Amino acid sequence: MTETFVIQSDIALLPSVEERLFHFCQLCHVGNYYSAVSVAALQAVENAIVHGNGADAAKTVELTFGTCRGGLFVEVADQGAGFDYGCYGDLPTDGAGEGIFVMRQLADQVTYSEGGRRVRLEFTVAGIDPADALERVAILRQHFAPVAA
């Protein structure tokens, strides 16, 4: 099962992407995993709009939701120039790469193609290891914890 659609490069359209993703997850009977999928997917869409397409409303973002190997995937493609995704390490530095960090923590696999213009997020939904889930939450909390004064 696969669903593909195109949106204009407009942050205001993120709620409509979220709604379509929610319905897709419900259709695939993985609604209980929706939060992790949606946070990572919406980050990918926002990156495509803001960084890939430079928030140029004349450009579009293509989204594909589908099922794969016991889970599901989300692909996001923009019309930008691409980027060197290899230059981003495991942790963001000075705010750069935070979206990539979030996607890597929440998705089981993140792959780029077309020179960085397309990202594929894969989520192993059936049988996620609870220890892996707890580790992901701990890493995200550590990174995004408020700084004590």
N, C-alpha and C positions, 0 to 999 in steps of 0.2 A: 504494500500500500504506500503510495506516494502522493503528496500534494505540493504543487509548485504554484507560486504567484509572485507578482511584481508590485512593488510600492515605489512611490516617489521618495526622494531623499528628503524626508521631513520628519523630524523628531516627534512631531505631533501625531504621527501615525503609529508610534510604538504601542499604544493601547489596542489598536486593531490587530497588530501582529500577536500581541499577548493573548487576545481573545481567540484568534484562529489556532494558536498553539495549544491553548487550553482545550478546545474542542477536539483537536487532533489527539491529544493525550487521553482524553476521555474515550474517544473512539478506539484507541489502542489498549484501553483498560490499564493505563499506567498513571492514572490521576494522582496517586499517592507519591509519585516521583516528579510531579509537575513543577514544584518549586525550584529544584536544582536545574531542571531542563530550562525553565523559563528565564532564570537569572542569567545563565550562561548564554542562551540564545539571544536574549534582548541586548546583552553586552556586545555580542557579535554584530547585531543589526545596528546598534548605536555607533560602533566603531566604523562600520561600512558607510553610514550616513555622514558622520562628522569627519573622520580621518580619510576614509577612502574617497568619498565623493565630495569632500570639502563643503558639505551642507548645500550643495548645488541642487536646487529643486528640479532642475532640468534633467538631472541624472536619476537613474533608478537603482533599486536594490532588488535582486532576485532571491527569493527564499524557497527552500525545498525542505519539507518535513517527510520523513519516511521511516520504514522499519528495516532493521538489519540485524543479523546474527543474534537473536535473542534480546534485542533492544530497539532503540530508535536513533535516528540521526537528524541533525539540522544542518543544512548548508546555506551559507549566506555569501552572495557574490555582489561586488560593487563594480562601478565603471571607472574607478580611479586608476592611478598609475601603478598601484601595488606598493609593497614595502618589503624590506628585508626582515622577515619575522625571525630569522636566526640570530639577530643581534639583541634579542630580548632574553635575558636569563630567567632563572626560576623565580626570582623575586624582583618586583618593580624597584626602580631607583628614581628618586626625586619625582615620584608620581607617574613617570613614563612606564607604560606597560602594565598598568593596574588592570585594565580590561582583559589583557591576555592572561595575566595571573589568575583572575577570577575564572575565566573559561577553562584554564588548565586544571584548576582545583576541582571544578564541578563536573567536567566531562571526563569520561574514561579515556577518550582519545581525541586529540585535536590535530588536524592536519591542514596544511595550506597548499594551495595550487594556484596556477595562473599568476605566478609572480607575487603572491600575497593578496590577490584580488578576491580569492575564494577561500573560505574556511569551512571545514567540515567538523562538526562536533558529534561524537558518538557517545551514547549512553547505554551501558549494559544495565538493563532494567531488571531482568529476571535474575534474582539471586545476588544482588549487590552484597558484598561482604560488610557486615555491620562495623567491623573494625576499620575498614577503609572509609566508611561514611563518617565515623567519629573522628578519624584522623583529618579528613577534609574540613570538617567543622572546626576543629581545633586550630588548624593552619589559618583558616579565614578569620577566626576570632582574634588570633594573635596578630595578624597583619592589620586588621581594621579596628583593633581595640582603641578606645579613647586614651589619649596620652594624659597621664596624671600630672597635675600642676605642681 
